[in-house]
């Protein structure tokens, strides 16, 4: 998995997921950071309509129209249905961008909706799930899902030559089954996610604005320890990436990382320092 992550709470948040050329949220400065990679983006998935998650759209849309690159690649922007802020933005772009050289499509989504990314032997798709952020502003998280095949339980310990013989005998469908693996989960701004929504994901991006509940004046956003608890309950396989940390904690991150390491968690935990662009390999 390759991704670029930038998040500074209240200012700008965005994640570029390179394998499928997806931008999750589109905060200020994203086009400056990505440069010509903006022409590679096929899909933008917005978690909600607050300014620090959508204010980079003006630059992204205009640069794809004017800079040196492929001006004919379509761009699809998906957003939570009923978002008043995104609806206003759509009307603004309709008035001010009448000469786009490419197709720009705005697509509202509900929790449970799917968007096909890749067809073929191992199809991939995005599935939206509901999150809770601010009153009056609908919000969504997104799973990147891949459909795979594996041997059914009774056949998994068979020698390779017996498996090959069964396949050659036309029994592939009898001995194997399809399953869905979540490769990457992005929660946007939210209180602690429902672990069932991201169960078994390989990589979870969970926001954590606060280090402790005492720092939270009202029940918005999540804490670092809540994000870790979600990852544990969800059975995250590889890595928990914690983003949207408040800038007030910048000097505390080294100590926090050591404290987390002592927990002996079964997955890696990565903290995204506020205001730093981090490349994930």
Helices and strands as residue ranges (DSSP letters): E 3-8, E 12-17, G 18-20, E 22-24, H 30-34, G 35-40, E 43-45, H 51-54, H 57-66, E 75-80, H 84-96, E 104-109, E 114-118, E 124-130, E 140-151, G 153-155, H 160-168, H 172-175, E 176-186, G 195-198, E 203-207, G 213-215, H 224-234, E 239-243, G 247-252, H 253-261, E 268-271, E 278-280
